[in-house]
Amino acid sequence: MSSRPTITDLAKAAGVSVATVDRVLNGRHRVREETARRVYDAATTIGYHAVGLLRQRVFEDLPQYRLGFSFQRPNQFFYQSFAREIEAACHAVTTARVMAQVEFIAAQTPAAMTDMLKHLAARNQALAVVAPDYPATTNTVSELRQRGIPVFCLLSDFAMGVSQGYIGLNNLKVGRTAAWMIAKGAKKPGKVAIFVGSHRFHGHELREIGFRSFFRENGPEFEVLDTLVNLDTSEITHEATANLLNQHPDLIGLYVAGGGMEGAISAIREEGYAGKLQVIVNELTPESRAGLADDVVTMAISTPLPALCRELVSLMIATIESAATGPSGQTFLPFDIYTPENI
């Protein structure tokens, strides 16, 4: 087992002397900002044990901001990855000391969402939240705005007109892209199914609208079945997918517009439909990657989390610094597309 990096290792990685590293660590003598940042960056790269202290020394004269984030479903790989990228984006800021408070919420009820917003607002100057669109949520966001605490909507828009802005994918285009892939990949027209997590998720609604509009315009010979709600859970999706395959032998395409794709993937494997359906999912996870590899999944449409988190943190800081009160609009990021040939 290798030992942890020493101060000598850090000095070598930063291209400075041990004495310079010591001055940065202990703050005994002033060190040029460029040099101090180089030491900090090297400590982060090699995993030096006192990187937290170095960060404090390097950024002690900079303004401090507290940012709050709320995500859904703590056990999902996507949201775990999202939380890690948020932490990385906050630590990468060099113009301020940014402290991130990341919370997860399992329930999606109006009461749970408003409680979470109030909880985060008690300690932070700006919030960014993944949430369904409820009147109660809109009311709480409006109250926070009046108190000078902006709220950004992540992935799915909500509290339109009172939130600070939306950042994520253009969900209408995501839905149309999923439909395009099914129409192009299917050997012949047939029935197509779509799952949404909830009709309260504006992003899912937009994906459904885009999905259906594409087939109306470009594939009227396809039949889009009634939309299925899976509450973003794999269990419901698994059972519903198995039922679809049994009830509709001419099913040729399936799109999981929100969470729960693990259930669709497992059901398709169990029923022996791998390679027989055009299956579109969202996000590249261990499950969707495996599905792409064994011909269960045709395409995964993925959110570029590192770029999104960097842009989000920048927007939140800029809003705090400018004391902006009006909505900043929508920020769309280009989505990534994965197929079996580029995983």
C-alpha positions in Angstrom: 0.0 0.0 0.0 1.5 3.3 -1.0 2.0 6.0 1.6 0.2 9.3 1.3 2.0 12.2 -0.5 4.4 14.2 1.6 5.3 17.9 1.6 8.3 17.0 -0.5 6.1 15.3 -3.1 3.8 18.4 -3.1 6.8 20.7 -3.7 8.0 18.6 -6.6 4.5 18.5 -8.1 4.1 22.2 -7.8 7.6 23.0 -9.0 8.5 25.0 -5.9 10.7 24.5 -2.8 9.6 22.8 0.4 10.0 26.2 2.1 7.5 27.8 -0.3 5.0 25.1 0.4 5.5 25.6 4.1 4.9 29.3 3.8 1.6 28.7 1.9 0.5 26.1 4.5 1.3 28.2 7.6 0.8 31.7 6.2 4.0 32.9 7.8 5.1 35.0 4.9 3.2 36.4 1.9 3.5 34.2 -1.2 2.6 35.4 -4.7 -1.0 34.5 -5.6 0.1 32.6 -8.7 2.5 30.5 -6.7 0.0 29.8 -4.0 -2.6 28.7 -6.5 -0.1 26.4 -8.2 0.6 24.7 -4.8 -3.1 24.3 -4.2 -3.7 22.8 -7.7 -0.8 20.4 -7.2 -2.2 19.3 -3.8 -5.6 18.7 -5.4 -4.0 16.6 -8.2 -1.8 14.4 -6.0 -4.3 14.0 -3.1 -2.3 15.9 -0.5 -3.9 15.4 2.9 -3.9 19.1 3.8 -5.6 20.3 0.7 -8.5 21.8 2.7 -6.1 23.9 4.7 -4.3 25.0 1.5 -7.6 26.1 0.0 -8.4 28.1 3.1 -5.0 29.8 2.9 -5.1 30.5 -0.8 -8.7 31.8 -0.9 -8.9 33.5 2.6 -9.0 37.0 1.1 -11.7 36.2 -1.4 -15.5 36.7 -1.0 -17.4 33.7 0.4 -20.7 32.3 -1.0 -22.9 29.6 0.2 -24.9 27.7 -2.5 -27.7 25.2 -1.8 -28.6 22.3 -4.1 -31.4 19.8 -3.9 -31.6 16.6 -6.0 -34.0 13.7 -6.2 -33.5 10.0 -5.3 -30.2 9.7 -3.5 -29.7 6.1 -4.6 -29.6 6.8 -8.3 -26.2 6.8 -10.0 -27.1 9.9 -12.0 -27.9 12.1 -9.0 -24.8 10.8 -7.1 -22.7 11.9 -10.1 -24.5 15.2 -10.2 -23.7 15.9 -6.6 -20.0 15.0 -7.2 -19.8 17.4 -10.2 -21.4 20.2 -8.2 -18.7 19.8 -5.5 -16.0 19.8 -8.1 -17.4 22.9 -9.8 -17.6 24.8 -6.5 -14.0 23.8 -5.6 -12.8 24.9 -9.1 -13.9 28.5 -8.6 -10.8 30.7 -8.2 -12.5 34.1 -7.7 -14.4 33.2 -4.5 -14.6 30.6 -1.7 -17.7 28.6 -2.5 -19.4 26.3 0.0 -21.9 23.9 -1.4 -24.7 22.3 0.6 -26.1 19.3 -1.3 -29.3 17.6 -0.1 -31.3 14.7 -1.5 -35.1 14.3 -1.2 -36.9 11.1 -1.8 -40.4 12.4 -1.7 -41.9 14.6 -4.5 -44.9 16.0 -2.6 -45.6 19.7 -2.4 -45.0 19.7 1.4 -41.7 17.9 1.0 -40.5 20.3 -1.7 -41.4 23.4 0.1 -39.8 22.2 3.3 -36.6 21.4 1.4 -36.5 24.9 -0.2 -37.0 26.6 3.2 -34.3 24.3 4.8 -31.8 25.2 2.1 -32.7 28.9 2.2 -31.9 29.1 5.9 -28.2 28.7 5.2 -27.5 29.7 1.6 -27.5 32.7 -0.6 -28.8 31.0 -3.8 -30.4 27.7 -4.5 -30.6 25.3 -7.5 -33.2 22.5 -7.3 -34.6 19.6 -9.3 -38.4 19.6 -8.5 -41.8 19.0 -9.9 -44.0 22.0 -10.7 -46.6 22.6 -7.9 -48.4 25.8 -7.0 -47.1 25.4 -3.4 -43.5 25.2 -4.8 -44.1 28.3 -6.9 -45.4 30.2 -3.9 -42.3 29.3 -1.8 -39.9 30.3 -4.6 -41.7 33.6 -4.9 -41.3 34.2 -1.1 -37.6 33.4 -1.3 -37.2 35.8 -4.3 -38.7 38.6 -2.2 -36.1 37.8 0.5 -33.3 38.1 -2.1 -32.6 34.3 -2.4 -32.7 33.3 -6.1 -33.8 29.8 -7.1 -32.5 28.1 -10.2 -34.4 25.2 -11.8 -32.4 22.2 -12.8 -33.2 19.7 -15.6 -37.0 20.5 -15.4 -38.4 24.0 -15.2 -40.9 25.0 -12.5 -42.1 28.1 -10.8 -42.0 29.8 -14.2 -42.0 33.6 -13.9 -40.7 33.7 -10.4 -37.7 31.5 -10.4 -34.3 33.0 -11.3 -34.0 30.8 -14.4 -33.7 27.3 -15.9 -30.5 25.4 -16.8 -30.5 22.0 -18.4 -31.3 20.4 -21.8 -33.8 21.6 -24.4 -36.3 18.9 -23.4 -38.5 19.4 -26.5 -35.4 18.6 -28.7 -34.6 15.6 -26.5 -38.0 14.1 -27.1 -37.9 14.7 -30.8 -34.4 13.2 -31.0 -35.7 10.0 -29.2 -38.5 9.8 -31.7 -36.2 10.3 -34.7 -34.0 7.5 -33.6 -36.9 5.1 -33.2 -38.4 6.1 -36.6 -35.0 5.7 -38.4 -34.0 2.5 -36.6 -37.2 0.6 -36.9 -37.4 -2.0 -39.7 -41.1 -1.3 -40.1 -43.8 0.9 -38.6 -45.5 -0.2 -35.4 -46.5 0.8 -32.0 -44.3 3.0 -29.8 -44.5 3.6 -26.0 -43.2 6.3 -23.8 -42.7 6.5 -20.0 -42.7 9.8 -18.0 -41.9 10.0 -14.3 -44.7 12.4 -13.5 -46.9 14.9 -15.4 -45.7 17.4 -12.8 -42.2 17.3 -14.2 -42.3 20.0 -16.9 -39.2 18.5 -18.5 -40.9 15.2 -18.9 -43.9 16.8 -20.4 -41.8 18.7 -22.9 -40.1 15.4 -23.9 -43.4 13.8 -24.4 -44.6 16.7 -26.5 -41.5 16.6 -28.7 -41.8 12.8 -29.0 -45.4 12.9 -30.2 -45.0 15.9 -32.4 -42.2 14.2 -34.3 -44.3 11.2 -35.1 -47.3 13.4 -36.1 -45.1 15.3 -38.5 -42.8 12.6 -39.8 -44.1 9.2 -38.9 -47.9 9.1 -39.0 -47.7 5.4 -39.8 -46.4 4.8 -36.3 -48.9 4.5 -33.4 -47.8 6.2 -30.2 -49.6 4.5 -27.3 -51.0 6.2 -24.2 -48.3 7.7 -22.0 -47.3 5.6 -19.0 -46.3 7.1 -15.7 -43.6 5.2 -13.8 -42.8 7.7 -10.9 -39.2 7.4 -12.0 -39.0 3.9 -10.4 -37.4 0.8 -11.9 -40.0 -1.5 -10.3 -43.0 0.1 -11.9 -41.1 0.4 -15.2 -40.2 -3.3 -15.2 -43.7 -4.5 -14.7 -45.2 -2.0 -17.2 -42.6 -2.9 -19.8 -43.3 -6.7 -19.4 -47.0 -6.0 -19.8 -46.4 -3.9 -22.9 -44.4 -6.6 -24.6 -47.1 -9.2 -23.8 -50.0 -7.0 -24.9 -48.4 -5.5 -28.0 -46.4 -8.0 -30.0 -46.0 -5.3 -32.7 -44.3 -2.9 -30.3 -41.2 -1.6 -32.1 -40.0 1.3 -29.9 -39.8 2.4 -26.3 -38.7 5.7 -24.8 -38.1 6.2 -21.0 -38.2 10.0 -20.8 -37.3 10.1 -17.1 -35.9 7.8 -14.5 -36.6 4.1 -14.1 -34.8 2.8 -17.2 -33.3 0.0 -15.2 -36.7 -1.7 -15.1 -37.2 -1.4 -18.8 -33.8 -2.8 -19.5 -34.2 -5.8 -17.2 -37.7 -6.6 -18.5 -36.5 -6.5 -22.1 -33.7 -8.9 -21.3 -36.0 -11.3 -19.4 -38.6 -11.3 -22.2 -36.0 -12.0 -24.8 -36.5 -8.8 -26.8 -32.9 -7.6 -26.9 -32.2 -6.3 -30.4 -35.8 -6.5 -31.4 -36.9 -3.0 -30.1 -35.6 0.5 -30.5 -35.1 1.5 -26.9 -34.1 5.1 -26.0 -33.1 6.1 -22.4 -31.8 9.2 -20.7 -28.3 9.4 -19.1 -25.3 7.2 -19.4 -25.1 5.0 -16.2 -23.7 1.6 -15.5 -27.1 0.1 -16.4 -27.6 2.0 -19.7 -24.0 1.4 -20.7 -24.5 -2.4 -20.2 -27.8 -2.1 -22.1 -26.0 -0.5 -25.0 -23.3 -3.1 -24.9 -25.6 -6.1 -25.2 -28.1 -4.6 -27.7 -30.9 -3.9 -25.3 -30.6 -0.1 -25.6 -30.3 1.7 -28.9 -29.4 5.2 -27.7 -28.8 7.1 -24.5 -29.3 10.8 -24.4 -27.1 12.2 -21.7 -26.7 15.5 -19.8 -23.2 16.9 -19.9 -22.9 17.2 -16.1 -19.5 18.8 -15.8 -20.3 21.6 -18.2 -23.7 22.1 -16.7 -22.4 22.4 -13.1 -19.7 24.9 -14.1 -22.2 27.0 -15.9 -24.7 26.7 -13.0 -22.2 27.8 -10.3 -21.0 30.7 -12.4 -24.6 31.9 -12.9 -25.4 31.6 -9.2 -22.3 33.6 -8.2 -23.0 36.2 -10.8 -26.6 36.6 -9.6 -25.5 37.0 -6.0 -22.8 39.5 -6.9 -25.1 41.6 -9.0 -28.1 41.3 -6.6 -30.2 40.5 -9.7 -33.9 40.2 -9.0 -35.4 39.5 -12.4 -35.4 36.1 -14.1 -32.3 35.3 -16.1 -34.1 33.1 -18.6 -33.2 29.7 -19.9 -29.8 28.2 -20.4 -29.7 25.2 -22.7 -26.7 22.9 -22.9 -26.1 20.6 -25.9 -26.8 17.0 -25.0 -24.5 14.0 -25.5 -25.6 11.0 -27.5 -24.3 7.5 -26.9 -24.9 4.4 -29.1 -23.4 0.9 -28.8 -20.6 2.1 -31.1 -19.2 5.0 -29.0 -19.5 3.8 -25.4 
